[in-house]
Amino acid sequence: ERKCQEAELGMLEKTKMLKAAEMDLSVARDAEERRAQDWARQEVQWGAKLEGAEEAQTKQAKQLANLREEVEELHWAKILLVKEHEEVKVSTGKRASVHLQETDTLQAQLTHLQ
């Protein structure tokens, strides 16, 4: 009977230890589940941030392309203006030369008439 009581006490002790281990396991599982949920939330946040950054980068790339196009257009407009300016200078120089020749001719005729 004594050995039976000792065995029962041993079984009770082992049952307590088993219940404590089960409780520890349950706490560890709950903690692991919370960590997994935290990671999932963090991944969603990182995904949203990454998507926002990619959208911003795409927008900036489009703006940069537009600016490059505008710079190119301004470059060609400048070239055309310089060319027009040179043409105006040449045209003005030719007209001035013609006017000078006409003035010289008129001056010569006036001198001849006098």
C-alpha positions, 0 to 999 in steps of 0.5 A: 500500500505504501508503494502504491501511495508513493506511486500515486504521489509520483504520478501526481507530481508528474501530472503537475509537471506535465500540466506546467509544461503544457501551460508553458507550451501554450504560452510559447505558442501564443507568443509565437502567434503574436510574433507571427501576426506582428510580422504579417502587419509589418510586412503589410506596412513595408509593402505599402511603403515600398509601393508608395516609394515605387509610385513616387519614383515613377512620378519623379522619373516622368517629371525628369523625362518631361524636364529633359524634353523641355530642355531639348525644346529650349535648346533647339529654340535657342539654336533657331533664335541664334540663326534668325538673329544672324540672318537678321544681321546679314539682311540688315547689313545688306540693306544698310549697304544698299542704302549707303550705295543709294545715298552715295549715288544720290550724293554724287548726283547732287554734287554733279547737279550743283 
